[in-house]
Amino acid sequence: MRTTIILDDYVARKLKNIVPQRKISRFINILIKEKIEEIEKKELIEKMKEGYIASMMDRKELNEDWDIISAEGWE
């Protein structure tokens, strides 16, 4: 896919100084892919944290229910 992007002058100058002209697209592609993977990983970690907390709360409620049932027969 071909697309046009606008870079700050400073970024464009630095990019041209460190990356050969014919490899700029590949360089930008790699950087964007790495950033996307980083964002997706952070999102996954956040979802896992939320799931862990929800699971912990469910277990706590279940344990409380079992405590009531267990204690009833032993009084």
C-alpha positions as CSV (number, residue, x, y, z in Angstrom):
1,M,0.0,0.0,0.0
2,R,1.3,3.4,-0.9
3,T,0.5,6.3,1.4
4,T,1.8,9.8,2.1
5,I,3.0,10.9,5.5
6,I,4.1,14.3,6.7
7,L,7.2,14.4,8.9
8,D,8.5,17.3,10.9
9,D,11.5,18.9,9.2
10,Y,13.8,17.8,12.0
11,V,12.7,14.2,11.9
12,A,13.0,14.1,8.1
13,R,16.5,15.5,8.2
14,K,17.6,13.0,10.8
15,L,16.0,10.1,9.0
16,K,17.8,11.0,5.7
17,N,21.1,11.2,7.6
18,I,20.8,7.7,9.1
19,V,18.8,5.7,6.6
20,P,19.6,5.4,2.9
21,Q,16.9,6.8,0.6
22,R,15.8,3.5,-0.8
23,K,15.4,1.9,2.6
24,I,13.3,4.6,4.3
25,S,10.0,2.8,3.7
26,R,11.3,-0.4,5.2
27,F,12.7,1.5,8.2
28,I,9.4,3.3,8.9
29,N,7.5,0.0,8.4
30,I,9.6,-1.8,11.0
31,L,9.3,1.1,13.5
32,I,5.5,1.3,13.1
33,K,5.1,-2.5,13.4
34,E,7.2,-2.5,16.6
35,K,5.1,0.4,18.1
36,I,1.8,-1.4,17.2
37,E,3.1,-4.6,18.9
38,E,4.1,-2.6,21.9
39,I,0.7,-1.0,22.2
40,E,-1.1,-4.3,21.7
41,K,1.1,-5.9,24.4
42,K,0.2,-3.1,26.8
43,E,-3.5,-3.5,26.0
44,L,-3.3,-7.3,26.6
45,I,-1.5,-6.9,29.9
46,E,-4.2,-4.4,31.0
47,K,-7.0,-6.8,30.0
48,M,-5.2,-9.6,31.8
49,K,-4.9,-7.5,35.0
50,E,-8.6,-6.7,34.8
51,G,-9.5,-10.3,34.3
52,Y,-7.3,-11.3,37.2
53,I,-8.9,-8.8,39.5
54,A,-12.4,-9.9,38.4
55,S,-11.5,-13.5,38.9
56,M,-10.1,-12.7,42.4
57,M,-13.4,-10.9,43.3
58,D,-15.4,-13.9,42.1
59,R,-13.3,-16.3,44.1
60,K,-13.6,-14.1,47.2
61,E,-17.4,-14.1,46.9
62,L,-17.5,-17.8,46.2
63,N,-15.3,-18.5,49.3
64,E,-17.6,-16.3,51.4
65,D,-20.6,-18.3,50.2
66,W,-18.9,-21.6,51.1
67,D,-17.8,-20.3,54.5
68,I,-21.5,-19.6,55.3
69,I,-22.5,-23.1,54.1
70,S,-19.6,-24.8,55.9
71,A,-20.3,-23.0,59.2
72,E,-24.0,-23.8,59.2
73,G,-23.6,-27.5,59.7
74,W,-21.0,-27.2,62.5
75,E,-22.7,-24.9,64.9
